Amino acid sequence: MKINTDGVLIGAMATHNNPKNILDIGTGTGVITLMLAQRFPKAVIQAVEIDGKAAETAGKNFESSVFSERLTINHVAIEQYNPTEQFDLIVSNPPFFVNDLKNEEVRKGIARHATLGFFDLLIDKCTQLLTPNGKLWLILPVKQANEVISSAAGYGLLLVERIHIHSDQNKPTFRQIICLKKGEAVLKERDFNIYESLKQHTAVYKELLKDFFLAF
């Protein structure tokens, strides 16, 4: 699970006016953290990863990057992560196949599958970790996104932005990137198409990722 479309999309789309402290939950090999470090040159970024091998790889990637002084990897489950600071921006591309068949390879199963109660735990923890004006960005399938939005309201986190991700303009939404924060705000929604035609990315997709992908 080194690099995937979900990860690069949220890494490029998650926004905040001026984040000083950023948290990436479930960083994997560190791609999202590195993208955020490139986008927010003044931010200090903490990354959390439960899988030991992935955390080790992320640490090596961080050390090899020009952003190394601002990045820290924490090999720990999010429920056991207790930092001294709060965060202006929290980003996660979490596992989302709740109660689905587990992948035969256990490590990939951890990366892809969530247990019942996982999202409640995640939202509860993020509520504690966010600054008063902090933002939580997640990318999820539509069903899980709607469930998280409903659950988050009970913790005082409200939906302020939603991006509907489509394979192309003729396909239904298959992912939602959602932004939650404390306090009410005007909801902003938009659509985003990945492909113009077969194997041909849209201009907006190329523009979004041109600073990260050598191909663009």
Protein Blocks (a to p, Z undefined) as FASTA:
>chain_A
ZZcfklmmmmmmpgcfbafbdcdehklnommmmmmmmmmmmbccddddfblklmmmmmmm
mmmpmklmmgccddddfklpccfbdcfbdcddddfbehiacdfblklmmmmpccehklmm
mmmmmmmmpcfkbccdddddfklmmmmmmmmmmnopacfbdcdddfblmbccfbdcdddd
ehidddddddddfbfbghiacfklmmmmmmmmmkZZ
